[in-house]
Amino acid sequence: MSRLLSLAGVALLACSSHAAAAIPVTQIDRDGSIAVRVEVDYGLLDSCEAREIPHIIEHLVLAETRYGRTPADLIEALNKQGVRITAVTRQDFTEYTFEGTRQSAAIIQDAVLQTLGRASLPENSLAREVSAIHWETCSVGGPFPQAHPFEPWAYTYIPGSPAPCPSLGHTPDYSFPKVAESYQQHYGEAAFSLTVVAPAGSFDGAKLAEALEAARPGGVAKVPGAPAEVLPLPPVTQLEALKGEPAFFELLIAIPGRKTLPSIKAREAAESVRLAIQSKLRVQPAAYTAKSVIHQSNSAGWISVTAYTNLDEVGSLSEEMRETAQQAYRDSLNRPAMLDLVSNRELAERPTLHGNSWQYAIAKSMEIGVEFRFRDAKQQEGWPWVVTAGISVLIIWAILTRGYLLRRSGARVKTPFEQMGR
Ligand SMILES: [Zn+2]
């Protein structure tokens, strides 16, 4: 798909692409806030020899600016001026979003250039941010995770997903020279794309792109490395062992990546599935609420729906939930996106709402086969899994027993939610 995005089929919005600039710019005129999104074509799976480097760069880009020492300082300082900033590193991209009022155009322009336009990274922030990322990835006192559970799963079940990073035979190099070299190589005009959703005349995306190109010329298109050995999915065990225990269950639905299914539509589908599941679980009631989290790379994704429930009837419950989730997912994708409820920041995430592109996504996911597997909580690494694949969607049930939670988090029941939000 072209990196120059268009917005066919969305009559309410005016959209223009500027082909002359090296950085592709999508500018959408829309009332409301100013939202600016910069995507860098560089993510965790593009750096398998030391896969946390893109994430470390994301943190360092936001450190030691005129807005403060740490990324948290920057977020707070900008927030006081009416600008919200988010940054996320995924498998195959890193994304920065800035959103503010119509009066905040100059601050947003400056904040983008202070961060993504910077000539070099601050070496004095490296140790602090590496430590922060260990807290973020629940790996304090050990190495960074070598895979997110999403990666082997997506590679196994979603056609076209990139391979997870192979196991390393060496200690990853997270020295400053290595991180700085990766920054110079991957953060440049060749890797950036820019999306602006803002009231007409309030923010000039082409002008920002020009300034960013002047500040960060060059950069290289990434070359994905071939994996030597793929990390396997957790082994299959017997579900019956978990019966009778109150537990968290997780329902995972395979969805296409953002290049095929816009994140806006994925969010809608996730909410529809969550509400449908919650409605089922409240009949008895077998749960109070359910929570949904989306993980989408450019090429693959999942919707995770989690609830704290009773597993007495897990067999029949899982079958019922699978059908409920499939139906809710299908129904949602067959409805037009509710753009009136979408903020400009959300629209900037992936503004490719071509007519019925998500219907194609359903047809594509039909190719996924049928499989059932699960893993109980007594196995130590990762999550216990229950996997079922339906006719049109692939669903995993992960059973997290109370004992598992206590062992991992000292009775902090929030932990699995937090982990899945990564
Ligand atoms: Zn982080």
Boltz pocket constraint, residues with backbone or C-beta under 6 A from the ligand:
constraints:
  - pocket:
      binder: B
      contacts: [[A, 55], [A, 59], [A, 133], [A, 136]]
      max_distance: 6.0
